[in-house]
Amino acid sequence: MSKAVHGWLQAARPRTLTAAVVPTFVGTALALHSTFGSASPRPAFSEAWSRLHLAYIGGALPAALLIQVGTNLVNDALDFRRGADTAERKGPVRVTQAG
């Protein structure tokens, strides 16, 4: 892996991406439950999924991930500008702090 790609991956902070994935999956599960619970008799599983507009779900996850990565990048830049990310800072190395 090139140094540039490694730097971008480190800046994206992959450990924080669960903050985007979990709410998207929970929202999908609640929508599926709502679809099943609102019909009498309950629709077949495949029919319930088709009612959820899979294109929206398929778009929500990448959008949530990109929002989280963007938030991480902006947070790094602003912390560096304010001087919050110094050598004395504890925790994982921030990309802007490391240069």
N, C-alpha and C positions, 0 to 999 in steps of 0.2 A: 504494500500500500504506500502510495506516495506521501510525502510529508504534508503536502497541501490538503489532500483528502483526509488524512489523519487529523489535521488541525480543524477542518470543518466538522468532522464527526465529533471531535471533542467539544467544539463550541456548541453543537446541537444538544449536548447533554442527554444522551439516549436514556439514561436512568429516569429522567423526568417524563418520558413519553407516556408512561402509564397514566399520568394525569390527563392525557387526552384520550387514550384508548378506553379506559374503564368507563367514563361517563357515556361514551358513544355506544359501548356494548350494553350498558344498563338501560340507556334510552331505547335501544333496539329491542331489548327483552321486554321492556314495559309496553312498547308499541305492539309487539307480538301478543303479549298477554291481553292487552286492551282489545285487539282484533278478535282473539278467541273468545274473550268474555262478553263482547257486545253482540254476538250473533247467537240466535237460537234456531235450530240446533247449531252447534259449533261447526265451523267450516273445516274442510280437510286442511292438513298442515300446509300443503303446497298452495292452496288457495289463500290461506292467511298470509303467507310470505308474499304472494303476488299482490295482495292488497297494500302491502307496506311500501310499495314503490322502491324496489331494490336499487334503482339508480340513485335515489336520495340517500339511502344508507351507504351505498358505495362511494358517494361523494362526501358524505359527512366525515368518514374516518380520515381520509387524506387531508381534508380541510382542517380537522381538529389537530392532526399531527403537524401540519405546516404552521398553524397558529401557535402551537406550543414551542416549536423550534424558533419561530420569529420572536416570541416573547423571551426565550432564553438569550438570543443574540442581542436584543435591545437591552435586556437586563445587564448583560456583560459589559456592553459599551457604556451604559450610563453609570454603572458602578465604577468603571475605570475612570471615567471623566470626573466623577465626584471624589475620587481618591479612596474609595472604600476597599478596592482590591489592591492591597499592598503585599509586600513579602511576608509581613507578620500575620496575614490572614490565615485562618485555619480552615481546612477542608480541601476539596479537590482544586487543582490548579485551574484558573480561568484563562482562557485563550488570550484575551486582551492584556491581562496581567503578565502573562509569560512572554508576550511580544510576538 
